[in-house]
């Protein structure tokens, strides 16, 4: 009996694939804080990326389990991409990668206070070797909620995606397809045509559970202070593709961070990246030294709260924190993860309101 024949859709506890917007987040403190504050009405699909520099078995895995539990509690699944973690050989000689440890942490034996296994959606990337693809396929079958295929530009071919589907041994109808463009700094006719044509070609492989165009337009570094705006190129690209006839394509982005690796040292500036319809608003101020980050962030919050772009304290947990900071209240303002936490929280609420509109 093959993995495909053993597929058991009835074991799925939630409706996998039922989302309109997706956000790819790194497994770091700021992102975890925003996800923990996510309300049950914010139906956004999170994709959490585990990276070697971020990974700590006692910290990240514990927080990830907590987030998976919380989202599962109100009917949502989380996608997990661990392709960046080093593969660890199993007893049988396979190299399943970083998903192995996470899967073990989420098995019922590790959740003695929870009566059932809590599933997540494993993500397979283009370029992974066949043995890792096969292992992820078996994990998808075990968890019972399908999987996701994430392909970047070089791997967005019918041959490569077909290889991944065959290696997973899961029906296309139980797979989410993510076309990952990574950093998007402009929208051209050529890019729109390439994305549209690529999705049409890949769509011939079968009816995927969902299809998402994923990209991010937040620069790797900011070079201005005070207020400045930048188009949300990923959103503009999605709209062009959607309005061009591919109405089932979903919007995916990288939240308030650059798609690449972060800066390894604290910046001399403090910034909040705030999502607005069609554009980003960056509010940024210079700090005198790293010990003064809290006071500077409160200044940034005050400037943002007094602007016409502020959505109000009721919009999200992050907006409530911005309002508190603007009035000199709240805690944790000196933490380097605080700007990402409040910005990501607002961003998640924006995506939820975006899809509702």
Wavefront OBJ file of the C-alpha trace (Angstrom):
o trace
v 0.000 0.000 0.000
v 1.428 3.366 -1.003
v 1.462 6.586 1.036
v -1.162 7.956 -1.358
v -3.473 4.991 -0.684
v -3.027 5.427 3.073
v -4.063 9.095 2.907
v -6.668 9.735 5.619
v -8.317 13.159 5.159
v -10.790 12.385 7.935
v -8.039 12.744 10.579
v -7.523 16.432 9.776
v -8.723 18.524 12.730
v -8.942 21.804 10.804
v -9.658 22.913 7.260
v -6.163 22.990 5.770
v -5.759 25.327 2.819
v -8.671 27.574 3.742
v -6.973 30.954 3.859
v -6.726 34.045 1.690
v -3.437 35.539 2.907
v -0.175 33.967 4.087
v 2.769 35.378 6.006
v 6.278 33.870 6.235
v 7.881 34.600 9.602
v 11.228 33.717 11.173
v 11.164 31.761 14.435
v 12.341 34.653 16.592
v 11.102 36.405 19.727
v 9.273 39.274 18.018
v 7.387 37.000 15.644
v 6.500 34.551 18.417
v 5.096 37.397 20.530
v 2.865 38.554 17.670
v 1.607 35.027 16.941
v 0.814 34.437 20.611
v -1.330 37.587 20.548
v -3.172 36.596 17.360
v -6.929 36.532 17.895
v -9.253 33.786 16.728
v -10.840 36.131 14.208
v -7.591 36.801 12.336
v -7.622 34.062 9.695
v -4.126 34.398 8.268
v -1.947 31.414 7.332
v 1.415 31.589 9.155
v 4.504 29.928 7.694
v 7.250 29.745 10.297
v 10.849 29.377 9.145
v 13.385 27.671 11.388
v 16.993 28.764 10.824
v 20.200 27.339 12.240
v 21.192 30.630 13.906
v 17.762 30.887 15.562
v 17.320 27.305 16.644
v 17.541 26.245 20.250
v 15.768 23.034 21.311
v 14.749 24.407 24.713
v 13.633 27.807 23.442
v 12.365 27.867 19.879
v 10.778 24.413 19.918
v 8.968 25.173 23.185
v 7.620 28.456 21.837
v 6.687 26.869 18.522
v 4.725 24.144 20.300
v 2.940 26.866 22.272
v 2.040 28.759 19.091
v 0.892 25.579 17.315
v -1.337 24.761 20.296
v -2.823 28.244 20.406
v -3.645 28.418 16.708
v -4.965 24.879 16.688
v -7.232 25.850 19.559
v -9.262 28.093 17.267
v -9.049 25.996 14.132
v -5.860 27.108 12.410
v -2.790 25.205 11.260
v 0.741 26.514 10.978
v 3.131 25.723 8.124
v 6.704 24.925 9.178
v 9.777 25.167 6.917
v 12.924 23.703 8.472
v 14.989 23.358 5.287
v 17.650 25.728 6.659
v 18.390 23.476 9.636
v 21.111 20.865 9.381
v 19.865 17.402 8.530
v 20.463 14.787 11.229
v 20.746 11.161 10.136
v 18.180 8.806 11.637
v 18.781 5.221 12.702
v 17.851 4.064 9.220
v 20.393 6.347 7.605
v 17.869 8.898 6.317
v 18.386 12.629 6.724
v 14.944 14.089 7.477
v 16.215 17.530 8.443
v 15.078 19.858 11.215
v 11.431 18.828 11.013
v 12.302 15.581 12.802
v 12.918 17.216 16.181
v 9.825 19.387 15.857
v 7.671 16.393 14.938
v 8.935 14.502 17.992
v 8.157 17.513 20.191
v 4.575 17.601 18.947
v 3.815 13.895 19.308
v 1.303 12.925 22.019
v 4.073 11.486 24.231
v 5.459 15.012 24.536
v 2.039 16.551 25.151
v 0.841 14.480 28.069
v -1.602 17.189 29.123
v -3.229 17.218 25.676
v -5.474 14.316 24.615
v -4.682 14.388 20.892
v -1.820 14.890 18.488
v -1.550 18.470 17.268
v -0.647 18.581 13.580
v 1.201 21.133 11.480
v 1.794 21.440 7.725
v 5.365 20.463 6.747
v 6.945 22.478 3.939
v 9.199 20.966 1.272
v 11.449 23.206 -0.812
v 12.658 22.868 -4.366
v 16.167 21.458 -4.549
v 15.886 19.146 -1.526
v 17.330 15.651 -2.114
v 14.960 12.766 -2.739
v 15.445 11.118 0.670
v 14.427 14.273 2.547
v 11.433 14.797 0.250
v 10.301 11.219 0.885
v 10.697 11.603 4.661
v 8.661 14.823 4.653
v 6.015 13.012 2.618
v 5.759 10.316 5.272
v 5.513 12.996 7.963
v 2.708 14.716 6.030
v 0.862 11.407 5.885
v 1.385 10.810 9.610
v 0.094 14.243 10.604
v -2.850 13.937 8.236
v -3.140 17.538 7.031
v -1.171 17.481 3.788
v 1.887 19.552 2.968
v 3.187 22.607 1.182
v 5.609 22.930 -1.742
v 7.737 26.087 -1.712
v 9.612 26.883 -4.914
v 11.852 29.819 -5.731
v 12.375 31.192 -9.224
v 15.049 28.690 -10.283
v 12.931 25.762 -9.103
v 9.577 26.936 -10.452
v 9.437 24.439 -13.305
v 6.926 21.657 -13.964
v 9.793 19.146 -13.899
v 11.003 20.146 -10.406
v 7.543 20.542 -8.902
v 6.539 17.220 -10.484
v 9.581 15.597 -8.868
v 8.552 16.933 -5.452
v 4.952 15.744 -5.847
v 6.109 12.260 -6.861
v 8.603 12.134 -3.971
v 6.022 13.194 -1.405
v 3.496 10.630 -2.673
v 0.625 12.889 -1.683
v -2.234 13.902 -3.929
v -1.951 17.403 -5.399
v -5.314 18.255 -3.883
v -3.683 17.960 -0.445
v -0.748 20.251 -1.258
v -0.371 24.023 -1.042
v 1.873 25.569 -3.726
v 3.960 28.622 -2.810
v 5.808 30.519 -5.545
v 8.468 32.324 -3.512
v 9.933 35.389 -5.218
v 11.777 36.484 -2.060
v 12.715 40.194 -2.333
v 10.513 42.193 -4.711
v 11.705 45.764 -5.311
v 9.546 46.631 -8.330
v 6.635 45.408 -10.405
v 7.197 45.211 -14.146
v 5.138 43.844 -17.018
v 7.813 41.191 -17.506
v 7.540 40.033 -13.889
v 3.740 39.937 -13.998
v 3.819 37.889 -17.207
v 6.444 35.492 -15.810
v 4.532 34.889 -12.575
v 1.227 34.421 -14.395
v 2.749 32.091 -17.000
v 4.597 30.063 -14.375
v 1.452 29.564 -12.295
v -0.488 28.459 -15.377
v 2.247 25.937 -16.241
v 2.423 24.568 -12.695
v -1.359 24.462 -12.496
v -1.360 21.802 -15.201
v 0.138 19.385 -12.675
v -3.228 19.218 -10.960
v -5.660 21.158 -8.764
v -3.492 22.269 -5.835
v -5.256 22.866 -2.520
v -4.101 26.487 -2.716
v -1.691 28.598 -4.768
v 0.151 31.572 -3.229
v 2.510 34.200 -4.617
v 4.999 34.957 -1.838
v 7.347 37.952 -1.740
v 8.611 40.764 0.447
v 9.411 44.421 -0.242
v 10.904 45.551 3.090
v 14.538 46.584 2.336
v 17.404 44.887 4.145
v 18.278 48.255 5.713
v 16.562 51.623 6.076
v 18.438 54.796 5.177
v 16.096 57.608 6.286
v 14.699 58.891 9.560
v 11.301 60.259 10.592
v 8.466 59.188 8.237
v 8.798 57.713 4.791
v 6.742 55.429 2.587
v 7.525 52.630 0.158
v 5.132 50.714 -2.118
v 4.143 47.212 -1.062
v 5.388 45.697 -4.313
v 4.374 42.158 -3.294
v 0.779 43.321 -2.842
v 0.789 45.259 -6.120
v 2.200 42.219 -7.954
v -0.416 39.919 -6.456
v -3.200 42.326 -7.473
v -1.951 42.444 -11.058
v -1.784 38.646 -11.281
v -5.158 38.250 -9.564
v -6.892 40.857 -11.716
v -5.264 39.382 -14.815
v -7.403 36.252 -14.530
v -5.822 34.081 -11.817
v -8.490 34.852 -9.250
v -7.707 31.869 -7.007
v -4.124 32.985 -6.291
v -3.562 34.081 -2.669
v -1.329 36.871 -1.371
v 1.744 35.932 0.656
v 4.437 38.150 2.171
v 7.310 38.226 4.658
v 5.707 40.401 7.306
v 7.709 43.416 8.457
v 11.168 41.975 7.779
v 13.396 41.552 4.751
v 13.165 38.071 3.172
v 16.897 37.483 3.729
v 18.935 36.999 6.879
v 18.766 39.748 9.503
v 21.515 42.117 10.612
v 23.658 40.352 13.262
v 24.245 43.455 15.390
v 21.918 46.068 16.978
v 21.183 49.091 14.833
v 21.805 52.634 16.047
v 18.263 53.413 14.941
v 14.870 52.240 16.157
v 12.129 51.743 13.580
v 8.568 50.487 13.369
v 7.476 49.168 9.980
v 3.765 49.780 9.660
v 1.564 48.210 7.000
v -0.859 50.476 5.137
v -3.060 49.800 2.082
v -0.664 49.498 -0.848
v 2.397 50.860 0.954
v 4.684 50.639 3.960
v 5.089 53.433 6.466
v 8.513 53.420 8.120
v 8.851 55.470 11.303
v 12.512 55.629 12.350
v 14.603 57.595 14.844
v 18.251 57.508 15.854
v 19.118 56.475 19.398
v 22.050 57.888 21.359
v 23.194 54.429 22.544
v 21.852 50.891 22.869
v 20.753 51.497 26.472
v 18.425 54.263 25.273
v 16.398 52.128 22.852
v 13.312 52.102 25.073
v 12.925 55.884 25.180
v 13.552 56.147 21.443
v 10.959 53.477 20.656
v 8.379 55.330 22.740
v 9.136 58.434 20.676
v 8.604 56.415 17.487
v 5.302 55.123 18.874
v 4.173 58.636 19.778
v 4.982 59.897 16.279
v 3.110 56.994 14.724
v 0.087 57.275 17.033
v -0.247 60.962 16.174
v -0.133 60.322 12.427
v -3.105 59.904 10.101
v -1.953 56.362 9.279
v -2.439 54.959 12.800
v -5.234 52.357 12.853
v -6.103 52.912 16.515
v -5.415 50.891 19.682
v -8.289 48.465 19.059
v -6.948 47.276 15.701
v -4.463 44.743 17.117
v -2.352 43.904 20.152
v 0.541 45.690 18.452
v -1.493 48.849 17.934
v -2.540 48.751 21.572
v 1.146 48.555 22.530
v 1.927 51.498 20.239
v -0.746 53.524 21.999
v 0.676 52.586 25.410
v 4.194 53.490 24.333
v 3.011 56.817 22.976
v 1.740 57.627 26.460
v 4.899 56.415 28.211
v 3.247 53.229 29.466
v 3.802 49.513 28.962
v 6.847 47.309 29.399
v 9.718 45.800 27.441
v 10.485 48.859 25.336
v 14.228 48.315 25.477
v 14.022 44.880 23.878
v 15.370 44.656 20.340
v 12.453 42.351 19.443
v 9.729 44.808 20.539
v 9.517 46.784 17.235
v 9.187 43.538 15.267
v 6.565 42.204 17.688
v 4.273 45.223 17.482
v 4.826 45.676 13.746
v 4.106 42.005 13.033
v 0.975 42.062 15.190
v -0.388 45.049 13.264
v 0.615 43.361 10.005
v -1.304 40.177 10.837
v -4.414 42.231 11.590
v -3.886 44.157 8.348
v -3.773 40.920 6.348
v -6.944 39.705 8.076
v -8.749 42.967 7.259
v -7.259 42.945 3.746
v -8.769 39.576 2.899
v -12.082 40.555 4.455
v -12.216 43.608 2.209
l 1 2 3 4 5 6 7 8 9 10 11 12 13 14 15 16 17 18 19 20 21 22 23 24 25 26 27 28 29 30 31 32 33 34 35 36 37 38 39 40 41 42 43 44 45 46 47 48 49 50 51 52 53 54 55 56 57 58 59 60 61 62 63 64 65 66 67 68 69 70 71 72 73 74 75 76 77 78 79 80 81 82 83 84 85 86 87 88 89 90 91 92 93 94 95 96 97 98 99 100 101 102 103 104 105 106 107 108 109 110 111 112 113 114 115 116 117 118 119 120 121 122 123 124 125 126 127 128 129 130 131 132 133 134 135 136 137 138 139 140 141 142 143 144 145 146 147 148 149 150 151 152 153 154 155 156 157 158 159 160 161 162 163 164 165 166 167 168 169 170 171 172 173 174 175 176 177 178 179 180 181 182 183 184 185 186 187 188 189 190 191 192 193 194 195 196 197 198 199 200 201 202 203 204 205 206 207 208 209 210 211 212 213 214 215 216 217 218 219 220 221 222 223 224 225 226 227 228 229 230 231 232 233 234 235 236 237 238 239 240 241 242 243 244 245 246 247 248 249 250 251 252 253 254 255 256 257 258 259 260 261 262 263 264 265 266 267 268 269 270 271 272 273 274 275 276 277 278 279 280 281 282 283 284 285 286 287 288 289 290 291 292 293 294 295 296 297 298 299 300 301 302 303 304 305 306 307 308 309 310 311 312 313 314 315 316 317 318 319 320 321 322 323 324 325 326 327 328 329 330 331 332 333 334 335 336 337 338 339 340 341 342 343 344 345 346 347 348 349 350 351 352 353 354 355 356 357
